[in-house]
Every structure is written in structure tokens, then in C-alpha cells.
Amino acid sequence: MTAPVSPSIQPAPLRAPLLALLIGLAAILGAWGFQIIGGYVPCKLCLQERLFYYAGLPLLLLAILLRRWMPRAARLLSLLAGLVFLAGVGLGGYHAGAEYDFWLGPSDCGGGVAPVTDAADLLSQMKNTRLVSCSEASVDLFGLSFAGWNVVASLAVALLALRGAFASEKAVL
């Protein structure tokens, strides 16, 4: 016979993915906020790093929603989300390393203009286009660039998602 779990303490298979979802949502909403409200233009790698959130957060949400009725599927979804965010850690680490001059960033990073058919339109677009380099950090918050903070957030989300995938029903986070 197992000891009853207090209602105030949620088992890790639910609490860890829920915390992962909240951290991931805060991170992506923060990125959008800096872009939309703060006016920071994301580079190519910044936009690619967001793809991991767009893929991983719905997986975590499904894992949370299915936990009661399909616990194995929920664990699998949590595992997949953890792996997605671990891949995000890799890209974020590459990006942060390029910003800190540990290695070269991509040579094709820096923005561009939409296709045009008129030279005057091209000149107009070029005047209004702000090129953003993947190798230069636009902001330094407490010693880390946006890419560096993405590594921290993605790693936290990945570890919590994996904790939810591998925790037993009796375990408490």
C-alpha cells in the first residue's frame, strides 16, 4: 500500500512539465516583448532558436493534458519536448559562442530585403532595412546575451521536461 500524496504536492510527471511550460512561455514571450515593444530586431539565428519553442511548448501542453488519461503518451511527449529543447540548447550555445567570438557565426546571417522588380523600390528597401549580425550581441543582461539567456532557459525547460518523462508516479519533484 502506498502513502497518499498530499493534494498540495503534485507528482513530478505533472509538476515538472508544467514548470517547464511556464518557463518556456516566459522565455518566448520575453523574446517577442523585446522585439515588439523594445524594438530589438532578431537575427537569423534568433528566429531559428524560436522554432524549438514553437515545437516543444505544444508537446509539453499535450503531455500535461494527457497525463491523467494516457500517462505513457504524456511521458513520451514530455521526452520529445525535452529532446527538442536540448537541440535548442545546442543552437543557442552555437549562437552565444559566435557572439562571444569563441568561433565564427554563419556567413549568411545579417538580414536581407524582399524581392523587388524596380531599382527605386530596392533602394528604398535598403534604406529602411536594418541588418542584424548573428555574431554581435545586441544586449547584455547580467553578463549574458539574448542567446546566452536562451541557452539557460532552454536547458531548464529541457531538464524539467525530461524529469517529467522519467519520474515515477510516486516521485515528487
N, C-alpha and C positions, 0 to 999 in steps of 0.2 A: 504494500500500500504506500502510495506516495503522499508526501506532505502537501497540503493545499498551498497554493501560491496566493499571496496577498493581492487583492484587486489593484492596489496602487503600484505593484511591481509587475511590469509586462515582461513576458518571456523574450529572450534575445531574438528569436526568429521574427518577432514583430517590432520590438523597440529599436533594434539596430537598423533595419531598413527604413523605418520611419525617420529616425535621426539622420540617416544618410540622405533621404529625400529632402528633408528640410535644409540641410547644409548645401546640397546641390542646387536647390531652388534659390537659396540666398546668393550663391555664387553667380548663377546665370542672371538673376535679376540685378545683381550688383554690376555685372558687365554691361547689361542693357542700360542701366541707370547712368553709368559713366559715359556711355555712348550717346544716349538720347538727351539726358539732362546736362551732363558735364561737357558734351561736345567732343569727347575723345573719339578719334577715328580709328577703328581697329584695323590692324594689318591682315594680310592673307592668313598667317598662322593663327592669329587671334580668332578669326572666323572659323578656321578649321578646328580649333580646340573646342569651340562651342558645339560642334557636331556630336561630341561624346555626351554632352548633357542632353541634347535632343534625343539621343538614342537610349541613354542609360536611365534617365528620370522616368520615362513611361514604363520601363521594365520594373523599376522599384515600386512604382504606384500599383502596377498589376500584382507584384509579389505581395504587397500589403493587402490588397483587396481579396486575393485568392487564398490567403493564409489559412483561413478557417475551413474552407470547403475543399481546397486542393493543396494541402501542405507540401507535397513533393513538387508540384508545379511551381509553387511560390518559392521554394528553395532553389529550384533551377533558375527561375527568373532573377532571384537575388544574386545567384552565382554569375549569371550572364552580365548583370549590371555591374558587378564588381570587376569582371574582366574588361568590360567596356571602359570603365573609369581607370583601370590600370593602364590601358592603352593611352588614355588621355594624359596620364602622368608622364608617359614616355614622350608624347608630342610636346607637352608643356615643358618638360625638362630640356628637350632639344631647343625649344624656343628661348627659354630662360638662359641656357648656355650660350646661345648665339648673342643674346643681349649683353651678357657679361663677358663677351669676347673669349669664351672657352673654345669655341670653334666657329666656323663660318656658317652664316644663315643661308637660306635659299637665295639663289641668284635672281630668281624671278619675282621676288617679293618687293612690293612698293606701290601697288595700285595700278590704275590704268584709266582709260576713257572708253566710253561706249562707242560702238561702230557708227561712223558718220559718212555721209556722201559728199559733203560740202566742206571745202577748206576753211571757210569762215566759221562754220559750226565747230570744226576741230579746234581752231584757235580759241574760240570762246570756251569750249570744254576744258582745254588745257589750262586756261587762266583760273578756272573755278575748281580744278581738281587738286586735292591735297594728297601728295604722295606720302605714304607711311612706310617706313622701313621696318622689317622684321628684326633687324639687328640693333635697333635703338629703343631702349625702354622710354615710353612717353611719360611715365610716372614712377616714382619710387615711394612706396608706402611702407614705412617702418623697415626699410632696408631691402624690400623685395619689390620687384616689378610686378605688373599685372600677370605676366606669365609665371613668375615665381609663386604668386598667390594662387594661381590656378593649380600649380603642382600640389600645394598644400591642401587646397580644397578637394581636388580630385583624389588625392591619396586618402584623405579622411573618409570621403564617400566610398571609395573602393574597399577600404578596410572594414567599414561598418556593413556594407552590403555583403562582403564575404563572411563577416561574423554572423550575419543573419542566415546565410546559406548553410553554414557548418555548425551552428549552435544546436544543441538538443532542445527539445520542447521543455525540458525541466531546467535548463540553464537560464541564468539571469545575467544580463549584461552588467 
